[in-house]
């Protein structure tokens, strides 16, 4: 066994009902940075499946430094399509 601790991710489970709703179009995985926001306590790692409006609110929370989004994905009919970082071509 490895000595690397596995941190529990809070929020929606990977097979949550929210993932399969017609309005769901994004998934985010993020870390809560500030106390007093609706997502959780500082240090919590969370996953949420969101509508477009919910995703915009999450981006606004990130701009206010309440959360830090680590990973995003598009959701199409329940399928998770992870966003890839664009590589710089020289």
PDB file with one MODEL, atoms N, CA, C and O in Angstrom:
MODEL        1
ATOM      1  N   UNK A   1       0.833  -1.195   0.000  1.00  0.00           N
ATOM      2  CA  UNK A   1       0.000   0.000   0.000  1.00  0.00           C
ATOM      3  C   UNK A   1       0.871   1.249   0.000  1.00  0.00           C
ATOM      4  O   UNK A   1       1.982   1.260   0.530  1.00  0.00           O
ATOM      5  N   UNK A   2       0.351   2.266  -0.590  1.00  0.00           N
ATOM      6  CA  UNK A   2       1.043   3.537  -0.666  1.00  0.00           C
ATOM      7  C   UNK A   2       0.776   4.354   0.594  1.00  0.00           C
ATOM      8  O   UNK A   2      -0.263   4.200   1.237  1.00  0.00           O
ATOM      9  N   UNK A   3       1.720   5.221   0.937  1.00  0.00           N
ATOM     10  CA  UNK A   3       1.545   6.095   2.089  1.00  0.00           C
ATOM     11  C   UNK A   3       0.920   7.424   1.695  1.00  0.00           C
ATOM     12  O   UNK A   3       0.830   8.335   2.518  1.00  0.00           O
ATOM     13  N   UNK A   4       0.492   7.544   0.456  1.00  0.00           N
ATOM     14  CA  UNK A   4      -0.124   8.782  -0.012  1.00  0.00           C
ATOM     15  C   UNK A   4      -1.569   8.824   0.484  1.00  0.00           C
ATOM     16  O   UNK A   4      -2.352   7.922   0.187  1.00  0.00           O
ATOM     17  N   UNK A   5      -1.925   9.872   1.241  1.00  0.00           N
ATOM     18  CA  UNK A   5      -3.297   9.945   1.743  1.00  0.00           C
ATOM     19  C   UNK A   5      -4.274  10.257   0.605  1.00  0.00           C
ATOM     20  O   UNK A   5      -3.975  11.063  -0.276  1.00  0.00           O
ATOM     21  N   UNK A   6      -5.423   9.622   0.635  1.00  0.00           N
ATOM     22  CA  UNK A   6      -6.462   9.890  -0.347  1.00  0.00           C
ATOM     23  C   UNK A   6      -7.468  10.819   0.301  1.00  0.00           C
ATOM     24  O   UNK A   6      -8.057  10.494   1.332  1.00  0.00           O
ATOM     25  N   UNK A   7      -7.662  11.981  -0.312  1.00  0.00           N
ATOM     26  CA  UNK A   7      -8.588  12.955   0.241  1.00  0.00           C
ATOM     27  C   UNK A   7      -9.987  12.676  -0.272  1.00  0.00           C
ATOM     28  O   UNK A   7     -10.178  12.372  -1.450  1.00  0.00           O
ATOM     29  N   UNK A   8     -10.943  12.779   0.595  1.00  0.00           N
ATOM     30  CA  UNK A   8     -12.335  12.549   0.232  1.00  0.00           C
ATOM     31  C   UNK A   8     -12.872  13.755  -0.530  1.00  0.00           C
ATOM     32  O   UNK A   8     -12.701  14.896  -0.100  1.00  0.00           O
ATOM     33  N   UNK A   9     -13.514  13.502  -1.650  1.00  0.00           N
ATOM     34  CA  UNK A   9     -14.119  14.573  -2.425  1.00  0.00           C
ATOM     35  C   UNK A   9     -15.582  14.680  -1.993  1.00  0.00           C
ATOM     36  O   UNK A   9     -16.309  13.687  -1.981  1.00  0.00           O
ATOM     37  N   UNK A  10     -15.996  15.879  -1.644  1.00  0.00           N
ATOM     38  CA  UNK A  10     -17.366  16.123  -1.206  1.00  0.00           C
ATOM     39  C   UNK A  10     -18.190  16.599  -2.403  1.00  0.00           C
ATOM     40  O   UNK A  10     -17.667  16.757  -3.506  1.00  0.00           O
ATOM     41  N   UNK A  11     -19.458  16.819  -2.175  1.00  0.00           N
ATOM     42  CA  UNK A  11     -20.330  17.279  -3.251  1.00  0.00           C
ATOM     43  C   UNK A  11     -20.998  16.109  -3.936  1.00  0.00           C
ATOM     44  O   UNK A  11     -21.426  15.156  -3.284  1.00  0.00           O
ATOM     45  N   UNK A  12     -21.087  16.183  -5.260  1.00  0.00           N
ATOM     46  CA  UNK A  12     -21.762  15.140  -6.028  1.00  0.00           C
ATOM     47  C   UNK A  12     -20.843  13.952  -6.278  1.00  0.00           C
ATOM     48  O   UNK A  12     -19.668  14.119  -6.602  1.00  0.00           O
ATOM     49  N   UNK A  13     -21.383  12.774  -6.126  1.00  0.00           N
ATOM     50  CA  UNK A  13     -20.683  11.536  -6.475  1.00  0.00           C
ATOM     51  C   UNK A  13     -20.548  11.478  -7.995  1.00  0.00           C
ATOM     52  O   UNK A  13     -21.327  12.117  -8.702  1.00  0.00           O
ATOM     53  N   UNK A  14     -19.592  10.738  -8.504  1.00  0.00           N
ATOM     54  CA  UNK A  14     -19.349  10.664  -9.946  1.00  0.00           C
ATOM     55  C   UNK A  14     -20.572  10.107 -10.693  1.00  0.00           C
ATOM     56  O   UNK A  14     -20.749  10.407 -11.874  1.00  0.00           O
ATOM     57  N   UNK A  15     -21.407   9.314 -10.040  1.00  0.00           N
ATOM     58  CA  UNK A  15     -22.619   8.780 -10.672  1.00  0.00           C
ATOM     59  C   UNK A  15     -23.890   9.441 -10.148  1.00  0.00           C
ATOM     60  O   UNK A  15     -24.959   8.831 -10.174  1.00  0.00           O
ATOM     61  N   UNK A  16     -23.786  10.672  -9.676  1.00  0.00           N
ATOM     62  CA  UNK A  16     -24.923  11.397  -9.108  1.00  0.00           C
ATOM     63  C   UNK A  16     -26.022  11.617 -10.146  1.00  0.00           C
ATOM     64  O   UNK A  16     -25.755  11.726 -11.342  1.00  0.00           O
ATOM     65  N   UNK A  17     -27.240  11.677  -9.671  1.00  0.00           N
ATOM     66  CA  UNK A  17     -28.406  11.949 -10.521  1.00  0.00           C
ATOM     67  C   UNK A  17     -28.229  13.276 -11.261  1.00  0.00           C
ATOM     68  O   UNK A  17     -28.663  13.402 -12.406  1.00  0.00           O
ATOM     69  N   UNK A  18     -27.604  14.258 -10.632  1.00  0.00           N
ATOM     70  CA  UNK A  18     -27.415  15.579 -11.247  1.00  0.00           C
ATOM     71  C   UNK A  18     -26.642  15.486 -12.557  1.00  0.00           C
ATOM     72  O   UNK A  18     -26.841  16.303 -13.455  1.00  0.00           O
ATOM     73  N   UNK A  19     -25.775  14.507 -12.667  1.00  0.00           N
ATOM     74  CA  UNK A  19     -24.972  14.330 -13.888  1.00  0.00           C
ATOM     75  C   UNK A  19     -25.855  14.049 -15.108  1.00  0.00           C
ATOM     76  O   UNK A  19     -25.498  14.423 -16.226  1.00  0.00           O
ATOM     77  N   UNK A  20     -26.977  13.409 -14.910  1.00  0.00           N
ATOM     78  CA  UNK A  20     -27.821  12.948 -16.006  1.00  0.00           C
ATOM     79  C   UNK A  20     -29.027  13.840 -16.285  1.00  0.00           C
ATOM     80  O   UNK A  20     -29.855  13.504 -17.132  1.00  0.00           O
ATOM     81  N   UNK A  21     -29.142  14.963 -15.592  1.00  0.00           N
ATOM     82  CA  UNK A  21     -30.241  15.893 -15.853  1.00  0.00           C
ATOM     83  C   UNK A  21     -30.026  16.592 -17.189  1.00  0.00           C
ATOM     84  O   UNK A  21     -28.890  16.825 -17.604  1.00  0.00           O
ATOM     85  N   UNK A  22     -31.131  16.925 -17.859  1.00  0.00           N
ATOM     86  CA  UNK A  22     -31.050  17.591 -19.162  1.00  0.00           C
ATOM     87  C   UNK A  22     -30.361  18.953 -19.069  1.00  0.00           C
ATOM     88  O   UNK A  22     -29.694  19.375 -20.014  1.00  0.00           O
ATOM     89  N   UNK A  23     -30.519  19.645 -17.934  1.00  0.00           N
ATOM     90  CA  UNK A  23     -29.949  20.992 -17.793  1.00  0.00           C
ATOM     91  C   UNK A  23     -28.456  20.977 -17.454  1.00  0.00           C
ATOM     92  O   UNK A  23     -27.800  22.015 -17.536  1.00  0.00           O
ATOM     93  N   UNK A  24     -27.914  19.823 -17.076  1.00  0.00           N
ATOM     94  CA  UNK A  24     -26.506  19.740 -16.687  1.00  0.00           C
ATOM     95  C   UNK A  24     -25.609  19.804 -17.913  1.00  0.00           C
ATOM     96  O   UNK A  24     -25.765  19.030 -18.857  1.00  0.00           O
ATOM     97  N   UNK A  25     -24.661  20.746 -17.884  1.00  0.00           N
ATOM     98  CA  UNK A  25     -23.744  20.888 -19.019  1.00  0.00           C
ATOM     99  C   UNK A  25     -22.281  20.979 -18.589  1.00  0.00           C
ATOM    100  O   UNK A  25     -21.394  20.929 -19.440  1.00  0.00           O
ATOM    101  N   UNK A  26     -22.008  21.112 -17.290  1.00  0.00           N
ATOM    102  CA  UNK A  26     -20.619  21.237 -16.825  1.00  0.00           C
ATOM    103  C   UNK A  26     -20.409  20.456 -15.538  1.00  0.00           C
ATOM    104  O   UNK A  26     -21.341  20.251 -14.761  1.00  0.00           O
ATOM    105  N   UNK A  27     -19.176  20.024 -15.326  1.00  0.00           N
ATOM    106  CA  UNK A  27     -18.743  19.441 -14.061  1.00  0.00           C
ATOM    107  C   UNK A  27     -17.499  20.212 -13.641  1.00  0.00           C
ATOM    108  O   UNK A  27     -16.632  20.499 -14.467  1.00  0.00           O
ATOM    109  N   UNK A  28     -17.413  20.545 -12.366  1.00  0.00           N
ATOM    110  CA  UNK A  28     -16.194  21.169 -11.863  1.00  0.00           C
ATOM    111  C   UNK A  28     -15.727  20.410 -10.630  1.00  0.00           C
ATOM    112  O   UNK A  28     -16.530  19.881  -9.863  1.00  0.00           O
ATOM    113  N   UNK A  29     -14.424  20.370 -10.459  1.00  0.00           N
ATOM    114  CA  UNK A  29     -13.796  19.882  -9.236  1.00  0.00           C
ATOM    115  C   UNK A  29     -12.972  21.044  -8.717  1.00  0.00           C
ATOM    116  O   UNK A  29     -12.191  21.638  -9.461  1.00  0.00           O
ATOM    117  N   UNK A  30     -13.144  21.372  -7.442  1.00  0.00           N
ATOM    118  CA  UNK A  30     -12.523  22.584  -6.913  1.00  0.00           C
ATOM    119  C   UNK A  30     -12.192  22.449  -5.440  1.00  0.00           C
ATOM    120  O   UNK A  30     -12.627  21.515  -4.767  1.00  0.00           O
ATOM    121  N   UNK A  31     -11.412  23.402  -4.958  1.00  0.00           N
ATOM    122  CA  UNK A  31     -11.040  23.493  -3.547  1.00  0.00           C
ATOM    123  C   UNK A  31     -11.674  24.762  -2.985  1.00  0.00           C
ATOM    124  O   UNK A  31     -11.591  25.830  -3.592  1.00  0.00           O
ATOM    125  N   UNK A  32     -12.308  24.633  -1.822  1.00  0.00           N
ATOM    126  CA  UNK A  32     -12.889  25.792  -1.140  1.00  0.00           C
ATOM    127  C   UNK A  32     -11.764  26.562  -0.477  1.00  0.00           C
ATOM    128  O   UNK A  32     -10.927  25.980   0.212  1.00  0.00           O
ATOM    129  N   UNK A  33     -11.742  27.883  -0.687  1.00  0.00           N
ATOM    130  CA  UNK A  33     -10.656  28.704  -0.151  1.00  0.00           C
ATOM    131  C   UNK A  33     -11.083  29.592   1.008  1.00  0.00           C
ATOM    132  O   UNK A  33     -10.266  29.882   1.883  1.00  0.00           O
ATOM    133  N   UNK A  34     -12.345  30.036   1.042  1.00  0.00           N
ATOM    134  CA  UNK A  34     -12.782  30.984   2.072  1.00  0.00           C
ATOM    135  C   UNK A  34     -13.971  30.451   2.846  1.00  0.00           C
ATOM    136  O   UNK A  34     -14.819  29.734   2.315  1.00  0.00           O
ATOM    137  N   UNK A  35     -14.007  30.822   4.119  1.00  0.00           N
ATOM    138  CA  UNK A  35     -15.126  30.486   4.996  1.00  0.00           C
ATOM    139  C   UNK A  35     -16.336  31.329   4.609  1.00  0.00           C
ATOM    140  O   UNK A  35     -16.184  32.437   4.094  1.00  0.00           O
ATOM    141  N   UNK A  36     -17.533  30.809   4.855  1.00  0.00           N
ATOM    142  CA  UNK A  36     -18.749  31.586   4.667  1.00  0.00           C
ATOM    143  C   UNK A  36     -19.289  31.581   3.250  1.00  0.00           C
ATOM    144  O   UNK A  36     -20.009  32.505   2.870  1.00  0.00           O
ATOM    145  N   UNK A  37     -18.970  30.588   2.469  1.00  0.00           N
ATOM    146  CA  UNK A  37     -19.575  30.488   1.148  1.00  0.00           C
ATOM    147  C   UNK A  37     -20.444  29.234   1.128  1.00  0.00           C
ATOM    148  O   UNK A  37     -20.305  28.380   2.004  1.00  0.00           O
ATOM    149  N   UNK A  38     -21.340  29.104   0.143  1.00  0.00           N
ATOM    150  CA  UNK A  38     -22.293  27.983   0.168  1.00  0.00           C
ATOM    151  C   UNK A  38     -21.686  26.617  -0.142  1.00  0.00           C
ATOM    152  O   UNK A  38     -22.378  25.606  -0.029  1.00  0.00           O
ATOM    153  N   UNK A  39     -20.415  26.560  -0.529  1.00  0.00           N
ATOM    154  CA  UNK A  39     -19.836  25.299  -0.979  1.00  0.00           C
ATOM    155  C   UNK A  39     -19.289  24.422   0.134  1.00  0.00           C
ATOM    156  O   UNK A  39     -19.364  23.198   0.033  1.00  0.00           O
ATOM    157  N   UNK A  40     -18.744  25.003   1.188  1.00  0.00           N
ATOM    158  CA  UNK A  40     -18.160  24.192   2.254  1.00  0.00           C
ATOM    159  C   UNK A  40     -17.145  24.973   3.052  1.00  0.00           C
ATOM    160  O   UNK A  40     -17.134  26.204   3.034  1.00  0.00           O
ATOM    161  N   UNK A  41     -16.295  24.252   3.752  1.00  0.00           N
ATOM    162  CA  UNK A  41     -15.269  24.851   4.601  1.00  0.00           C
ATOM    163  C   UNK A  41     -13.952  24.929   3.847  1.00  0.00           C
ATOM    164  O   UNK A  41     -13.720  24.140   2.930  1.00  0.00           O
ATOM    165  N   UNK A  42     -13.081  25.871   4.219  1.00  0.00           N
ATOM    166  CA  UNK A  42     -11.779  25.972   3.557  1.00  0.00           C
ATOM    167  C   UNK A  42     -11.028  24.638   3.586  1.00  0.00           C
ATOM    168  O   UNK A  42     -10.963  23.967   4.616  1.00  0.00           O
ATOM    169  N   UNK A  43     -10.468  24.274   2.439  1.00  0.00           N
ATOM    170  CA  UNK A  43      -9.731  23.036   2.303  1.00  0.00           C
ATOM    171  C   UNK A  43     -10.553  21.880   1.753  1.00  0.00           C
ATOM    172  O   UNK A  43      -9.992  20.883   1.297  1.00  0.00           O
ATOM    173  N   UNK A  44     -11.881  22.001   1.790  1.00  0.00           N
ATOM    174  CA  UNK A  44     -12.728  20.943   1.238  1.00  0.00           C
ATOM    175  C   UNK A  44     -12.526  20.838  -0.271  1.00  0.00           C
ATOM    176  O   UNK A  44     -12.476  21.851  -0.969  1.00  0.00           O
ATOM    177  N   UNK A  45     -12.409  19.606  -0.770  1.00  0.00           N
ATOM    178  CA  UNK A  45     -12.368  19.366  -2.208  1.00  0.00           C
ATOM    179  C   UNK A  45     -13.746  18.888  -2.626  1.00  0.00           C
ATOM    180  O   UNK A  45     -14.299  17.965  -2.029  1.00  0.00           O
ATOM    181  N   UNK A  46     -14.295  19.516  -3.647  1.00  0.00           N
ATOM    182  CA  UNK A  46     -15.674  19.272  -4.046  1.00  0.00           C
ATOM    183  C   UNK A  46     -15.786  18.960  -5.529  1.00  0.00           C
ATOM    184  O   UNK A  46     -14.932  19.344  -6.329  1.00  0.00           O
ATOM    185  N   UNK A  47     -16.866  18.250  -5.883  1.00  0.00           N
ATOM    186  CA  UNK A  47     -17.241  18.020  -7.281  1.00  0.00           C
ATOM    187  C   UNK A  47     -18.707  18.390  -7.408  1.00  0.00           C
ATOM    188  O   UNK A  47     -19.529  17.974  -6.592  1.00  0.00           O
ATOM    189  N   UNK A  48     -19.040  19.170  -8.430  1.00  0.00           N
ATOM    190  CA  UNK A  48     -20.432  19.522  -8.688  1.00  0.00           C
ATOM    191  C   UNK A  48     -20.743  19.372 -10.170  1.00  0.00           C
ATOM    192  O   UNK A  48     -19.904  19.655 -11.025  1.00  0.00           O
ATOM    193  N   UNK A  49     -21.962  18.922 -10.463  1.00  0.00           N
ATOM    194  CA  UNK A  49     -22.494  18.914 -11.817  1.00  0.00           C
ATOM    195  C   UNK A  49     -23.440  20.098 -11.900  1.00  0.00           C
ATOM    196  O   UNK A  49     -24.351  20.225 -11.082  1.00  0.00           O
ATOM    197  N   UNK A  50     -23.231  20.972 -12.886  1.00  0.00           N
ATOM    198  CA  UNK A  50     -23.909  22.266 -12.917  1.00  0.00           C
ATOM    199  C   UNK A  50     -24.582  22.561 -14.252  1.00  0.00           C
ATOM    200  O   UNK A  50     -24.197  22.039 -15.298  1.00  0.00           O
ATOM    201  N   UNK A  51     -25.605  23.419 -14.179  1.00  0.00           N
ATOM    202  CA  UNK A  51     -26.195  24.000 -15.378  1.00  0.00           C
ATOM    203  C   UNK A  51     -25.277  25.135 -15.825  1.00  0.00           C
ATOM    204  O   UNK A  51     -24.297  25.442 -15.146  1.00  0.00           O
ATOM    205  N   UNK A  52     -25.581  25.748 -16.940  1.00  0.00           N
ATOM    206  CA  UNK A  52     -24.769  26.872 -17.429  1.00  0.00           C
ATOM    207  C   UNK A  52     -24.779  28.022 -16.419  1.00  0.00           C
ATOM    208  O   UNK A  52     -23.743  28.640 -16.173  1.00  0.00           O
ATOM    209  N   UNK A  53     -25.944  28.310 -15.836  1.00  0.00           N
ATOM    210  CA  UNK A  53     -26.045  29.389 -14.844  1.00  0.00           C
ATOM    211  C   UNK A  53     -25.223  29.061 -13.594  1.00  0.00           C
ATOM    212  O   UNK A  53     -24.549  29.936 -13.050  1.00  0.00           O
ATOM    213  N   UNK A  54     -25.275  27.824 -13.146  1.00  0.00           N
ATOM    214  CA  UNK A  54     -24.483  27.408 -11.986  1.00  0.00           C
ATOM    215  C   UNK A  54     -22.996  27.500 -12.259  1.00  0.00           C
ATOM    216  O   UNK A  54     -22.220  27.878 -11.382  1.00  0.00           O
ATOM    217  N   UNK A  55     -22.599  27.154 -13.474  1.00  0.00           N
ATOM    218  CA  UNK A  55     -21.185  27.250 -13.850  1.00  0.00           C
ATOM    219  C   UNK A  55     -20.719  28.701 -13.833  1.00  0.00           C
ATOM    220  O   UNK A  55     -19.617  28.993 -13.370  1.00  0.00           O
ATOM    221  N   UNK A  56     -21.555  29.614 -14.335  1.00  0.00           N
ATOM    222  CA  UNK A  56     -21.193  31.046 -14.296  1.00  0.00           C
ATOM    223  C   UNK A  56     -21.034  31.525 -12.858  1.00  0.00           C
ATOM    224  O   UNK A  56     -20.118  32.291 -12.559  1.00  0.00           O
ATOM    225  N   UNK A  57     -21.924  31.079 -11.959  1.00  0.00           N
ATOM    226  CA  UNK A  57     -21.807  31.461 -10.538  1.00  0.00           C
ATOM    227  C   UNK A  57     -20.516  30.921  -9.932  1.00  0.00           C
ATOM    228  O   UNK A  57     -19.874  31.600  -9.131  1.00  0.00           O
ATOM    229  N   UNK A  58     -20.135  29.709 -10.310  1.00  0.00           N
ATOM    230  CA  UNK A  58     -18.881  29.122  -9.809  1.00  0.00           C
ATOM    231  C   UNK A  58     -17.679  29.927 -10.304  1.00  0.00           C
ATOM    232  O   UNK A  58     -16.737  30.164  -9.548  1.00  0.00           O
ATOM    233  N   UNK A  59     -17.710  30.347 -11.567  1.00  0.00           N
ATOM    234  CA  UNK A  59     -16.617  31.183 -12.095  1.00  0.00           C
ATOM    235  C   UNK A  59     -16.540  32.517 -11.355  1.00  0.00           C
ATOM    236  O   UNK A  59     -15.448  33.023 -11.095  1.00  0.00           O
ATOM    237  N   UNK A  60     -17.696  33.087 -11.016  1.00  0.00           N
ATOM    238  CA  UNK A  60     -17.711  34.332 -10.233  1.00  0.00           C
ATOM    239  C   UNK A  60     -17.119  34.095  -8.846  1.00  0.00           C
ATOM    240  O   UNK A  60     -16.386  34.944  -8.337  1.00  0.00           O
ATOM    241  N   UNK A  61     -17.426  32.955  -8.229  1.00  0.00           N
ATOM    242  CA  UNK A  61     -16.849  32.615  -6.915  1.00  0.00           C
ATOM    243  C   UNK A  61     -15.339  32.471  -7.017  1.00  0.00           C
ATOM    244  O   UNK A  61     -14.609  32.867  -6.108  1.00  0.00           O
ATOM    245  N   UNK A  62     -14.874  31.903  -8.121  1.00  0.00           N
ATOM    246  CA  UNK A  62     -13.431  31.777  -8.319  1.00  0.00           C
ATOM    247  C   UNK A  62     -12.792  33.157  -8.474  1.00  0.00           C
ATOM    248  O   UNK A  62     -11.706  33.394  -7.946  1.00  0.00           O
ATOM    249  N   UNK A  63     -13.453  34.071  -9.192  1.00  0.00           N
ATOM    250  CA  UNK A  63     -12.926  35.431  -9.350  1.00  0.00           C
ATOM    251  C   UNK A  63     -12.858  36.162  -8.011  1.00  0.00           C
ATOM    252  O   UNK A  63     -11.982  37.002  -7.811  1.00  0.00           O
ATOM    253  N   UNK A  64     -13.779  35.848  -7.090  1.00  0.00           N
ATOM    254  CA  UNK A  64     -13.756  36.444  -5.743  1.00  0.00           C
ATOM    255  C   UNK A  64     -12.807  35.689  -4.811  1.00  0.00           C
ATOM    256  O   UNK A  64     -12.698  36.019  -3.630  1.00  0.00           O
ATOM    257  N   UNK A  65     -12.115  34.665  -5.349  1.00  0.00           N
ATOM    258  CA  UNK A  65     -11.164  33.840  -4.607  1.00  0.00           C
ATOM    259  C   UNK A  65     -11.805  33.055  -3.470  1.00  0.00           C
ATOM    260  O   UNK A  65     -11.158  32.769  -2.463  1.00  0.00           O
ATOM    261  N   UNK A  66     -13.085  32.706  -3.634  1.00  0.00           N
ATOM    262  CA  UNK A  66     -13.765  31.862  -2.654  1.00  0.00           C
ATOM    263  C   UNK A  66     -13.468  30.388  -2.920  1.00  0.00           C
ATOM    264  O   UNK A  66     -13.429  29.579  -1.993  1.00  0.00           O
ATOM    265  N   UNK A  67     -13.261  30.044  -4.192  1.00  0.00           N
ATOM    266  CA  UNK A  67     -12.919  28.678  -4.588  1.00  0.00           C
ATOM    267  C   UNK A  67     -11.795  28.734  -5.618  1.00  0.00           C
ATOM    268  O   UNK A  67     -11.518  29.783  -6.200  1.00  0.00           O
ATOM    269  N   UNK A  68     -11.147  27.575  -5.833  1.00  0.00           N
ATOM    270  CA  UNK A  68     -10.162  27.456  -6.916  1.00  0.00           C
ATOM    271  C   UNK A  68     -10.526  26.210  -7.707  1.00  0.00           C
ATOM    272  O   UNK A  68     -10.417  25.089  -7.210  1.00  0.00           O
ATOM    273  N   UNK A  69     -10.959  26.421  -8.944  1.00  0.00           N
ATOM    274  CA  UNK A  69     -11.359  25.317  -9.800  1.00  0.00           C
ATOM    275  C   UNK A  69     -10.103  24.601 -10.288  1.00  0.00           C
ATOM    276  O   UNK A  69      -9.204  25.216 -10.863  1.00  0.00           O
ATOM    277  N   UNK A  70     -10.057  23.284 -10.049  1.00  0.00           N
ATOM    278  CA  UNK A  70      -8.901  22.478 -10.426  1.00  0.00           C
ATOM    279  C   UNK A  70      -9.111  21.765 -11.754  1.00  0.00           C
ATOM    280  O   UNK A  70      -8.165  21.574 -12.518  1.00  0.00           O
ATOM    281  N   UNK A  71     -10.366  21.367 -12.031  1.00  0.00           N
ATOM    282  CA  UNK A  71     -10.635  20.566 -13.219  1.00  0.00           C
ATOM    283  C   UNK A  71     -12.066  20.823 -13.675  1.00  0.00           C
ATOM    284  O   UNK A  71     -12.970  20.936 -12.847  1.00  0.00           O
ATOM    285  N   UNK A  72     -12.276  20.915 -14.969  1.00  0.00           N
ATOM    286  CA  UNK A  72     -13.609  21.112 -15.520  1.00  0.00           C
ATOM    287  C   UNK A  72     -13.868  20.105 -16.630  1.00  0.00           C
ATOM    288  O   UNK A  72     -12.940  19.528 -17.196  1.00  0.00           O
ATOM    289  N   UNK A  73     -15.140  19.906 -16.926  1.00  0.00           N
ATOM    290  CA  UNK A  73     -15.525  19.006 -18.010  1.00  0.00           C
ATOM    291  C   UNK A  73     -16.883  19.433 -18.546  1.00  0.00           C
ATOM    292  O   UNK A  73     -17.701  20.010 -17.830  1.00  0.00           O
ATOM    293  N   UNK A  74     -17.101  19.141 -19.800  1.00  0.00           N
ATOM    294  CA  UNK A  74     -18.420  19.302 -20.403  1.00  0.00           C
ATOM    295  C   UNK A  74     -19.185  18.012 -20.144  1.00  0.00           C
ATOM    296  O   UNK A  74     -18.604  16.926 -20.128  1.00  0.00           O
ATOM    297  N   UNK A  75     -20.492  18.139 -19.942  1.00  0.00           N
ATOM    298  CA  UNK A  75     -21.349  16.975 -19.767  1.00  0.00           C
ATOM    299  C   UNK A  75     -22.325  16.954 -20.937  1.00  0.00           C
ATOM    300  O   UNK A  75     -23.074  17.907 -21.149  1.00  0.00           O
ATOM    301  N   UNK A  76     -22.309  15.862 -21.691  1.00  0.00           N
ATOM    302  CA  UNK A  76     -23.225  15.697 -22.817  1.00  0.00           C
ATOM    303  C   UNK A  76     -23.931  14.367 -22.633  1.00  0.00           C
ATOM    304  O   UNK A  76     -23.317  13.304 -22.722  1.00  0.00           O
ATOM    305  N   UNK A  77     -25.237  14.439 -22.374  1.00  0.00           N
ATOM    306  CA  UNK A  77     -26.068  13.254 -22.145  1.00  0.00           C
ATOM    307  C   UNK A  77     -25.446  12.321 -21.096  1.00  0.00           C
ATOM    308  O   UNK A  77     -25.455  11.100 -21.257  1.00  0.00           O
ATOM    309  N   UNK A  78     -24.917  12.902 -20.040  1.00  0.00           N
ATOM    310  CA  UNK A  78     -24.334  12.130 -18.949  1.00  0.00           C
ATOM    311  C   UNK A  78     -22.888  11.735 -19.155  1.00  0.00           C
ATOM    312  O   UNK A  78     -22.249  11.233 -18.230  1.00  0.00           O
ATOM    313  N   UNK A  79     -22.355  11.951 -20.353  1.00  0.00           N
ATOM    314  CA  UNK A  79     -20.957  11.616 -20.626  1.00  0.00           C
ATOM    315  C   UNK A  79     -20.058  12.765 -20.186  1.00  0.00           C
ATOM    316  O   UNK A  79     -20.370  13.929 -20.434  1.00  0.00           O
ATOM    317  N   UNK A  80     -18.955  12.446 -19.541  1.00  0.00           N
ATOM    318  CA  UNK A  80     -18.005  13.440 -19.063  1.00  0.00           C
ATOM    319  C   UNK A  80     -16.900  13.593 -20.096  1.00  0.00           C
ATOM    320  O   UNK A  80     -16.196  12.634 -20.409  1.00  0.00           O
ATOM    321  N   UNK A  81     -16.751  14.799 -20.623  1.00  0.00           N
ATOM    322  CA  UNK A  81     -15.704  15.111 -21.594  1.00  0.00           C
ATOM    323  C   UNK A  81     -14.781  16.136 -20.949  1.00  0.00           C
ATOM    324  O   UNK A  81     -15.061  17.335 -20.971  1.00  0.00           O
ATOM    325  N   UNK A  82     -13.675  15.656 -20.371  1.00  0.00           N
ATOM    326  CA  UNK A  82     -12.765  16.534 -19.640  1.00  0.00           C
ATOM    327  C   UNK A  82     -12.132  17.555 -20.571  1.00  0.00           C
ATOM    328  O   UNK A  82     -11.754  17.244 -21.701  1.00  0.00           O
ATOM    329  N   UNK A  83     -12.024  18.794 -20.067  1.00  0.00           N
ATOM    330  CA  UNK A  83     -11.357  19.860 -20.822  1.00  0.00           C
ATOM    331  C   UNK A  83      -9.851  19.612 -20.760  1.00  0.00           C
ATOM    332  O   UNK A  83      -9.302  19.301 -19.703  1.00  0.00           O
ATOM    333  N   UNK A  84      -9.215  19.752 -21.877  1.00  0.00           N
ATOM    334  CA  UNK A  84      -7.756  19.592 -21.926  1.00  0.00           C
ATOM    335  C   UNK A  84      -7.124  20.963 -21.972  1.00  0.00           C
ATOM    336  O   UNK A  84      -7.646  21.887 -22.596  1.00  0.00           O
ATOM    337  N   UNK A  85      -6.003  21.082 -21.310  1.00  0.00           N
ATOM    338  CA  UNK A  85      -5.258  22.343 -21.380  1.00  0.00           C
ATOM    339  C   UNK A  85      -4.627  22.452 -22.748  1.00  0.00           C
ATOM    340  O   UNK A  85      -4.078  21.486 -23.278  1.00  0.00           O
ATOM    341  N   UNK A  86      -4.714  23.638 -23.311  1.00  0.00           N
ATOM    342  CA  UNK A  86      -4.164  23.844 -24.632  1.00  0.00           C
ATOM    343  C   UNK A  86      -2.645  23.921 -24.554  1.00  0.00           C
ATOM    344  O   UNK A  86      -2.087  24.626 -23.712  1.00  0.00           O
ATOM    345  N   UNK A  87      -2.000  23.201 -25.426  1.00  0.00           N
ATOM    346  CA  UNK A  87      -0.539  23.241 -25.444  1.00  0.00           C
ATOM    347  C   UNK A  87      -0.089  24.399 -26.336  1.00  0.00           C
ATOM    348  O   UNK A  87      -0.716  24.721 -27.344  1.00  0.00           O
ATOM    349  N   UNK A  88       0.992  24.992 -25.934  1.00  0.00           N
ATOM    350  CA  UNK A  88       1.544  26.114 -26.707  1.00  0.00           C
ATOM    351  C   UNK A  88       2.428  25.561 -27.799  1.00  0.00           C
ATOM    352  O   UNK A  88       3.327  24.760 -27.542  1.00  0.00           O
ATOM    353  N   UNK A  89       2.169  25.992 -29.020  1.00  0.00           N
ATOM    354  CA  UNK A  89       2.994  25.559 -30.140  1.00  0.00           C
ATOM    355  C   UNK A  89       4.041  26.632 -30.392  1.00  0.00           C
ATOM    356  O   UNK A  89       3.741  27.826 -30.389  1.00  0.00           O
ATOM    357  N   UNK A  90       5.259  26.194 -30.608  1.00  0.00           N
ATOM    358  CA  UNK A  90       6.350  27.147 -30.829  1.00  0.00           C
ATOM    359  C   UNK A  90       6.665  27.270 -32.289  1.00  0.00           C
ATOM    360  O   UNK A  90       7.558  28.028 -32.667  1.00  0.00           O
TER     361      UNK A  90
ENDMDL
END
